[in-house]
Each structure stands twice: as C-alpha cells, then as structure tokens.
Amino acid sequence: ADFVLVWETVPWEPSGQQDSHENRGLQEGSATIHKTWRKKFLDNLHAAGIHMEKHTARMEKKVVHYLLLSAPWSVLCYYAEELRLRVPLQALPRQTSSWSASVLQQLGIPNLMAQEVPNLPLDYYTCPFKANKLCWFLGSNQQDTFFSTTQRHQILHEILATTQYGHSREREVGVDRLLSENVFTAAFPLHEGPCNLQPEQPAAGSLSQRQVLFQYWASWGKWSKYQPLHHVRKYFGEKVAFYFAWLGFYTGWLLPAAVVGMVVFITGIFLMFNDVPSQEICESAEQYWMCPLCKNCSYWQLSRICGTFMAGRLFDHGGTIFFSIFMSLWAVLFLEFWKRTNASLAYQWDCSEFEDIEERPRPQFAAMAPMTIINPITGAEEPYFPKRSRLHRILAGSMVIIMMIAVVVMFLVSVILYRAALTILLSSSGYFWFVASASRIASITGSVVNLIFILVLSKIYISLAHFLTKWEMHRTQTKYEDAFTFKVFVFQFVTFYSSPVYVAFFKGKFTGYPGNYVSFLGVQNEECIPGGCFIELAQELLVIMVGKQIINNAQEVAIPKLKCWWHKHKLLSTQKERKEAEQAPWVMDHQLLVFEGLFDEYLEMVLQFGFITIFVAACPLAPLFALLNNWVEIRLDAQKFICDYRRPVAERAQGIGIWFSILEAIAHLAVTSNAFLIAFTSDFLPRMYYEYVHDSSLRGYVNFTLAYAPWDFVLQNNTTCRYRAFRDRDGNLTLTYWQLLAVRLGFIIVFEHVVFFIGRVIAWLVPDIPESIEVKVKRERYLAKEALAENKV
C-alpha cells in the first residue's frame, strides 16, 4: 500500500439514560451526511482505478477503519505523464558537492565530517515521463520499482485532492476538505518500516531507508558529520531536503562568525579593565551628584553605576565597528554562496525548472477557478483566475494586514506607557522594597503582558492569513505558500523585533532635561538604565537569543513526545488493544503526529538570522549562541521527521522559496541598523570626537559628557546637579552637540556606502550558477531530446 485513509465510527448502543432527542438527531444527521460523502468519494476513487484494501480495529467506544490505497501500473503511467514526473534516462556517478570537503582535500587534511552512508541513491540524467516512449527509460521493464515510492505518493495525493464527493459548484472536491469536515480523520503515506533497528535484524546492508536515516542522520552521535541529504531527499522529497540543506549550510557558515565574535568579546574584556572613563566613574566617590530621573525621584551619585558602565564597555568598543562590518559582509557572502549551492542541488534533484515549467495548478485552485486558458509556456489548457481580480484581492488583504500590524504597534506603545507609569507609581509608593526594584518589577510584568498578548494575537492573525491567502486564489502551491509566508513573517517580525528596536533607537532619546521632562499621553518618557541603552540592548538580546532558544528546544523535545503519547493513549485505551495493534504498520503510523509544514522551522531560523545580523553591534556573542543552538536543532528536527511525524507527501521545490528574498531584505536592513546603532546608541563616536578635539588619553571624558542642571531647576531645589547631555545652563543644545550630530550622520553615510559597495563587488565576483552545473544542464537537455525524438531509427 502507498496511502492510508482513516475514519472512525461510533456504534450506537441504546444507553440507559435519556440522551436528548435533538442532540442525538443532530449527531445522526451529520453522521448520515458524512457517510454519503464518504461513499461517493470512495466510489469515485474506485472508478479512477485505485486498488483498496480495508482493515478495521475495534476499540472500546469506537471502530477505526483503515483503507489502504495503491495505484495500478496503468493509473501510475497516466498520472506520471499528467504530472510531468521526471524519470531516469541514464545513471551518473555521484559527485560530492560539499565545498568544505574539496578544500580539506586540497590541503591534504583528513575530513572528520565525512561519513560512509549505506544505500547511497544514484544520480541520473532525467526527463519528463512519456508513456509512448517507455522503452527508452532506465528500468522500464520492472514495473514495481520504476516509479519511486515518493512519486507514487505524489500520484495518489493528486488523485485524492482532485476527486469529487458532491457538487462541483459547491466546491465539494478533494480529501483536504473532507479532512477539515471530519469525514476522514487522517490521510497519509506509510513510513518504510519501524525507525529503530529490530533486535533480529542483521547488518547495515538490509536497513530500510528510514532506518538508514535514523542511524546516520537523526542520532546524536552524528552531530559532527555531514547530513546525508540525498537520502533525505529520496525519503521526504525536495522541499524537506532543501530545508535541511539550508539549515546545515547556515550552521557551517556560523562557525567563522562565532570565532570572530569570540575574539571581539575577549578583546572587550581586556579593554574594559584599562578603560579611563570607567576608572574615572568608579573612583569619583561623591564628585558627581546626578539630577533625579523623574519628578518624584531622588538625587544619586554617578559612582553607583560603576558596574553597569564597565559591563557596557564589554560590548561597546572599537572592535564592535569591525565586527559590524564583518557580519554585514558575512551575510552578503553567505547568501551568494547559498545561491550557488541551491543551484547545484536543484540541478542534482531535477527541479531546476520546476516553478516555471513543471509545476501544476493547485487542486483547490483548479476546483474553484472560474474559467480556463491556454498556458503560454506549456501550451496546455488549464484553470485560470483573472490577474486584475487577484490584484484587487491582494490589495484588500494588504489593508487588513496593515491594520493588524497597527494594532500590534499600538499595543506595544501601551506596554511601554504601562511600564513607565508603573515605575513612577512604585517609586512614589513609599514602601522601601517597591521603590528599590520599581523598574525591574515594571519591566518583568510588562514582558509577561506582552508575551500573552503576542500569543493570542498570533493565533488570530495566522488563521486570518490562511483565509486571505486562500481568497487571493494563487495558481500554484509555491505561490500560495510564498504569499502566506510573507504575511505571517511581517507580523512575527514586528512582534519579535519591536522591543529591541525600541531599546536600540528610541528609548532615552526623547526625555528632555531636569525641570523640563518630556511626557507622552501624560506619562514621562522612559530613561535608559544609568549605564546606558547599549548594555540594556545587549541584555535584551542575550535573554531573547539564549532564553527563547532554550525554551524552543525544550518544547521541540517535549511537545512531540507528549502529543504522541496522548494520541496513542486516545486511540488505544486498553493495554490489550495496544498489544494487538502494535503489529500493523498503518496503526503505528496513525499514532504519529500530523506534519504541519516547514513554516515554523524556517521562521525560527530566519528570526535568529535577524538577531545575529541586525543587532550584532550590541552582542558579539550572538553568532556563537546561534551556532550551538543550530547544532542541536538539526538533530532535533531530524528526529521529529523520522520518529514523531507521519510521513509527509513528498513535495517538489526549486529552493527555499520566498525565505531567500526575506533573508536578503534582512541582510540589507542589518547594514543600516548597525550604522545607526554605532552612531546614536553606542559611545564610540563621542569618544573618538573627544580624543581628536580635547585629550587623546580620554582623561576628563566623563565631565565632558555631563551638563549642569538649568538655573531655574537649581533655584527651585537649592541644589546643583549633573545629567548626561550636551546643553548649557539655560537648557539649550551646545555647539558640541551639533558637531557630534554632523559626525554621526557622516559616519552613517560612509559606513553604508562602503559596506554596500563591497557587497556588490562580492555579488558580482561570485557567479550564481557554478560552471560545471551549466554544462550538465545542457548535456541533460540534449539526452532528453534524443530519447523523446519521434523518429528513432
């Protein structure tokens, strides 16, 4: 069997207590409709020539029906031609495609990452299947093995997705709709045997494809080895294989970034102890009396912030500038080389022309499209939805999305106001404990409120995005997924990055000065902690990067295991039933979890890519944490796919889809963000200015950055005090402030132009498609032409 359909029925037992008639009637009514739809659907499948074999499993309260489906040779041939599946013409020796392997080979260093994996799939020259040219294809005399298992799954899935069970006008088509209506409880292809080795099983030669992947890919012992991507592709299809190829490639590239980040961090430790301004602050004792930070706050001494100021120097020094430039170029290089890797994998996996030529309309689109048209590329007649109508729908959808994002931003502003208001309330409450930890309590409760809100909103938003994307009527699965991904990513981007962006660029910038504090909606604007906003941003990033990743990984280990256990428990209520059911593979697979798609996996990694590039100036250790996380992530994901999920229908893809464009946008944004971070949030430029204009040893720098409180404030309170700003005794901005502003803007322009220029040069020097691949593509086209030529002599 290739595919399994599952449904459950409840035998009606005459129960002693009077169940309300209406309730029973409703249940029976819906059960009758379901039965009619199911019968019609299965009759139509039978008419399409599908072989069926039925099994039932009796439980205490219900009967579970398993229908095993398989397609005979004639049906396979018809659909293979219809779906333009690619079949082999000629076998090829498989070349290793890893750049690290070839570099190590040239240097003569033994490669510790290489591993011998049994049953390596062969590489072939392929072309689209044509039934009347069957004899030219490789292995055409063995009907059982001619089509791969993943191709048989694709064919059956296509049949299930296009079979009607009611009126086509009512759009009553396809197994997906029946699953959502609970007519069937599951539809999935079967895994190949159990995932772990059986005790009576002999050596590696007889391992099933799933066991090979479990042994050589999902086991923790293989953390330092290359992933067997060709095996992954053969078992799960190209879309899943591209995800793991990209994840492995990204993790490999994080290694140099992590090493350089470590060096920059260690340099920061040495600079911290020899830093003159830090020593001045720590030794100032009662020299600098600082003004209150709000109306009801007290005066304080500058020497109090000695610790946080020194910690800020860990991240805020000259090495940071170098590291920001390094990471911006690293991102450009990483994306350029991924393009090359993507091109060679797309060629090896026969999907380099998939999106333009081979991809068919989505079954749901075909069922709902109002008209048909001739495809200008393939010449075949296919369903069509007018472009203008789609554009109108996309515009309308975009308005809804913009409104939702505005709601998020409004809420985030209200959380900031809540924090500021709570801080002021607690500070003036008079209880010592509250006063001492006012800002900490406010920020922790603010974060919790924020988290709850984000979780609730994202649930609403994702279902809205699904609805809008369906309504926009995208022709192919790839376009549909790209549109959905973009919508949800924009939302997640705003929710995850808004807090770091606020700390980095807005917090403490618009606060006013003593006696003239700026307030927003009656609440005074938040100040940075006395050590400066840079150290606060570093804290925020460390919490998000480390905390979020640890929680995510714990969830990825625990949740699938718990869900699997619960699913099994629900299906098989007694121990005896479990013993009986353990034998049948379809029952074992039914207990596994439904594969939900790759969106969440990509999202986690792309948000991480954003943190290590957009805010890298604030935390040089971010790439190291990302690297450690991803080493764990690869094996966790592999185990989920092999052991916890039902086998997904193999889908074809030409790459990682719209995620690549998103990564490019993030890489561009990172350059601008780092330029502004260094110019406005970091202390780097004021120090450079002081060294150049006043004193190269930085003595007296602290005094230089502090202004005296305005006269009217001093007269009111009978005390003189200092605050951080470049203002005179009347509260007006000084000439130094304007000179520094010019330096800052000049730095941003120079930084951006230099980095973008070098990035462009790199992109121009690295060709998108390796030369060897271009030759192979031409060779394959020539062979396909030969094989399919009408007049073979």
C-alpha positions, 0 to 999 in steps of 0.5 A, spaced: 500 500 500 502 507 498 496 511 502 492 510 508 485 513 509 482 513 516 475 514 519 472 512 525 465 510 527 461 510 533 456 504 534 450 506 537 448 502 543 441 504 546 444 507 553 440 507 559 439 514 560 435 519 556 440 522 551 436 528 548 432 527 542 435 533 538 442 532 540 442 525 538 438 527 531 443 532 530 449 527 531 445 522 526 444 527 521 451 529 520 453 522 521 448 520 515 451 526 511 458 524 512 457 517 510 454 519 503 460 523 502 464 518 504 461 513 499 461 517 493 468 519 494 470 512 495 466 510 489 469 515 485 476 513 487 474 506 485 472 508 478 479 512 477 482 505 478 485 505 485 486 498 488 483 498 496 484 494 501 480 495 508 482 493 515 478 495 521 480 495 529 475 495 534 476 499 540 472 500 546 467 506 544 469 506 537 471 502 530 477 505 526 477 503 519 483 503 515 483 503 507 489 502 504 490 505 497 495 503 491 495 505 484 495 500 478 501 500 473 496 503 468 493 509 473 501 510 475 503 511 467 497 516 466 498 520 472 506 520 471 505 523 464 499 528 467 504 530 472 510 531 468 514 526 473 521 526 471 524 519 470 531 516 469 534 516 462 541 514 464 545 513 471 551 518 473 556 517 478 555 521 484 559 527 485 560 530 492 558 537 492 560 539 499 565 545 498 568 544 505 570 537 503 574 539 496 578 544 500 580 539 506 582 535 500 586 540 497 590 541 503 591 534 504 587 534 511 583 528 513 575 530 513 572 528 520 565 530 517 565 525 512 561 519 513 560 512 509 552 512 508 549 505 506 544 505 500 547 511 497 541 513 491 544 514 484 544 520 480 541 520 473 540 524 467 532 525 467 526 527 463 519 528 463 515 521 463 512 519 456 508 513 456 509 512 448 516 512 449 517 507 455 522 503 452 527 508 452 527 509 460 532 506 465 528 500 468 522 500 464 521 493 464 520 492 472 514 495 473 514 495 481 520 499 482 520 504 476 516 509 479 519 511 486 515 510 492 515 518 493 512 519 486 507 514 487 505 518 493 505 524 489 500 520 484 495 518 489 495 525 493 493 528 486 488 523 485 485 524 492 485 532 492 482 532 485 476 527 486 469 529 487 464 527 493 458 532 491 457 538 487 462 541 483 459 548 484 459 547 491 466 546 491 465 539 494 472 536 491 478 533 494 480 529 501 483 536 504 476 538 505 473 532 507 479 532 512 477 539 515 469 536 515 471 530 519 469 525 514 476 522 514 480 523 520 487 522 517 490 521 510 497 519 509 503 515 506 506 509 510 513 510 513 518 504 510 518 500 516 519 501 524 525 507 525 529 503 530 533 497 528 529 490 530 533 486 535 533 480 529 535 484 524 542 483 521 547 488 518 547 495 515 546 492 508 538 490 509 536 497 513 530 500 510 531 507 508 528 510 514 532 506 518 538 508 514 536 515 516 535 514 523 542 511 524 546 516 520 542 522 520 537 523 526 542 520 532 546 524 536 552 521 535 552 524 528 552 531 530 559 532 527 558 529 520 555 531 514 547 530 513 546 525 508 541 529 504 540 525 498 537 520 502 533 525 505 531 527 499 529 520 496 525 519 503 521 526 504 522 529 497 525 536 495 522 541 499 524 537 506 531 536 503 532 543 501 530 545 508 535 541 511 540 543 506 539 550 508 539 549 515 546 545 515 549 550 510 547 556 515 550 552 521 557 551 517 557 558 515 556 560 523 562 557 525 567 563 522 562 568 525 562 565 532 570 565 532 570 572 530 565 574 535 569 570 540 575 574 539 571 581 539 568 579 546 575 577 549 578 583 546 572 587 550 574 584 556 581 586 556 579 593 554 574 594 559 579 593 565 584 599 562 578 603 560 579 611 563 572 613 563 570 607 567 576 608 572 574 615 572 566 613 574 568 608 579 573 612 583 569 619 583 566 617 590 561 623 591 564 628 585 558 627 581 551 628 584 546 626 578 539 630 577 533 625 579 530 621 573 523 623 574 519 628 578 518 624 584 525 621 584 531 622 588 538 625 587 544 619 586 551 619 585 554 617 578 559 612 582 553 607 583 553 605 576 560 603 576 558 596 574 553 597 569 558 602 565 564 597 565 559 591 563 557 596 557 564 597 555 564 589 554 560 590 548 561 597 546 568 598 543 572 599 537 572 592 535 564 592 535 565 597 528 569 591 525 565 586 527 559 590 524 562 590 518 564 583 518 557 580 519 554 585 514 559 582 509 558 575 512 551 575 510 552 578 503 557 572 502 553 567 505 547 568 501 551 568 494 554 562 496 547 559 498 545 561 491 550 557 488 549 551 492 541 551 491 543 551 484 547 545 484 542 541 488 536 543 484 540 541 478 542 534 482 534 533 484 531 535 477 527 541 479 531 546 476 525 548 472 520 546 476 516 553 478 516 555 471 515 549 467 513 543 471 509 545 476 501 544 476 495 548 478 493 547 485 487 542 486 483 547 490 485 552 485 483 548 479 476 546 483 474 553 484 477 557 478 472 560 474 474 559 467 480 556 463 486 558 458 491 556 454 498 556 458 503 560 454 509 556 456 506 549 456 501 550 451 496 546 455 489 548 457 488 549 464 484 553 470 485 560 470 483 566 475 483 573 472 490 577 474 486 584 475 481 580 480 487 577 484 490 584 484 484 587 487 484 581 492 491 582 494 490 589 495 484 588 500 488 583 504 494 588 504 489 593 508 487 588 513 494 586 514 496 593 515 491 594 520 493 588 524 500 590 524 497 597 527 494 594 532 500 590 534 504 597 534 499 600 538 499 595 543 506 595 544 506 603 545 501 601 551 506 596 554 511 601 554 506 607 557 504 601 562 511 600 564 513 607 565 507 609 569 508 603 573 515 605 575 513 612 577 507 609 581 512 604 585 517 609 586 512 614 589 509 608 593 513 609 599 514 602 601 522 601 601 522 594 597 517 597 591 521 603 590 528 599 590 526 594 584 520 599 581 523 598 574 525 591 574 518 589 577 515 594 571 519 591 566 518 583 568 510 584 568 510 588 562 514 582 558 509 577 561 503 582 558 506 582 552 508 575 551 500 573 552 498 578 548 503 576 542 500 569 543 493 570 542 494 575 537 498 570 533 493 565 533 488 570 530 492 573 525 495 566 522 488 563 521 486 570 518 492 569 513 490 562 511 483 565 509 486 571 505 491 567 502 486 562 500 481 568 497 487 571 493 486 564 489 494 563 487 495 558 481 500 554 484 502 551 491 509 555 491 505 561 490 500 560 495 505 558 500 510 564 498 504 569 499 502 566 506 509 566 508 510 573 507 504 575 511 505 571 517 513 573 517 511 581 517 507 580 523 512 575 527 517 580 525 514 586 528 512 582 534 519 579 535 523 585 533 519 591 536 522 591 543 529 591 541 528 596 536 525 600 541 531 599 546 536 600 540 533 607 537 528 610 541 528 609 548 532 615 552 532 619 546 526 623 547 526 625 555 528 632 555 532 635 561 531 636 569 525 641 570 523 640 563 521 632 562 518 630 556 511 626 557 507 622 552 499 621 553 501 624 560 506 619 562 514 621 562 518 618 557 522 612 559 530 613 561 535 608 559 538 604 565 544 609 568 549 605 564 546 606 558 541 603 552 547 599 549 548 594 555 540 594 556 540 592 548 545 587 549 541 584 555 535 584 551 538 580 546 542 575 550 535 573 554 531 573 547 537 569 543 539 564 549 532 564 553 527 563 547 532 558 544 532 554 550 525 554 551 524 552 543 528 546 544 525 544 550 518 544 547 521 541 540 523 535 545 517 535 549 511 537 545 512 531 540 513 526 545 507 528 549 502 529 543 504 522 541 503 519 547 496 522 548 494 520 541 496 513 542 493 513 549 486 516 545 486 511 540 488 505 544 485 505 551 486 498 553 493 495 554 490 489 550 488 493 544 495 496 544 498 489 544 494 487 538 495 493 534 502 494 535 503 489 529 500 493 523 504 498 520 498 503 518 496 503 526 503 505 528 503 510 523 496 513 525 499 514 532 504 519 529 503 526 529 500 530 523 506 534 519 504 541 519 509 544 514 516 547 514 513 554 516 515 554 523 522 551 522 524 556 517 521 562 521 525 560 527 531 560 523 530 566 519 528 570 526 535 568 529 538 570 522 535 577 524 538 577 531 545 575 529 545 580 523 541 586 525 543 587 532 550 584 532 553 591 534 550 590 541 552 582 542 558 579 539 556 573 542 550 572 538 553 568 532 556 563 537 549 562 541 546 561 534 551 556 532 550 551 538 543 552 538 543 550 530 547 544 532 542 541 536 536 543 532 538 539 526 538 533 530 532 535 533 528 536 527 531 530 524 528 526 529 521 529 529 521 527 521 523 520 522 520 518 529 514 523 531 511 525 524 507 521 519 510 521 513 509 527 509 507 527 501 513 528 498 513 535 495 517 538 489 521 545 490 526 549 486 529 552 493 527 555 499 522 559 496 520 566 498 525 565 505 531 567 500 528 574 498 526 575 506 533 573 508 536 578 503 531 584 505 534 582 512 541 582 510 540 589 507 536 592 513 542 589 518 547 594 514 543 600 516 541 598 523 548 597 525 550 604 522 545 607 526 546 603 532 554 605 532 552 612 531 546 614 536 546 608 541 553 606 542 559 611 545 564 610 540 563 616 536 563 621 542 569 618 544 573 618 538 570 626 537 573 627 544 580 624 543 581 628 536 578 635 539 580 635 547 585 629 550 587 623 546 588 619 553 580 620 554 582 623 561 576 628 563 571 624 558 566 623 563 565 631 565 565 632 558 559 628 557 555 631 563 551 638 563 549 642 569 542 642 571 538 649 568 538 655 573 531 655 574 531 647 576 537 649 581 533 655 584 527 651 585 531 645 589 537 649 592 541 644 589 546 643 583 546 637 579 549 633 573 545 629 567 548 626 561 547 631 555 550 636 551 546 643 553 548 649 557 545 652 563 539 655 560 537 648 557 539 649 550 543 644 545 551 646 545 555 647 539 558 640 541 552 637 540 551 639 533 558 637 531 557 630 534 550 630 530 554 632 523 559 626 525 554 621 526 550 622 520 557 622 516 559 616 519 552 613 517 553 615 510 560 612 509 559 606 513 553 604 508 556 606 502 562 602 503 559 596 506 554 596 500 559 597 495 563 591 497 557 587 497 556 588 490 563 587 488 562 580 492 555 579 488 558 580 482 565 576 483 561 570 485 557 567 479 550 564 481 550 558 477 557 554 478 560 552 471 560 545 471 552 545 473 551 549 466 554 544 462 550 538 465 544 542 464 545 542 457 548 535 456 541 533 460 537 537 455 540 534 449 539 526 452 532 528 453 531 530 446 534 524 443 530 519 447 523 523 446 525 524 438 519 521 434 523 518 429 528 513 432 531 509 427 
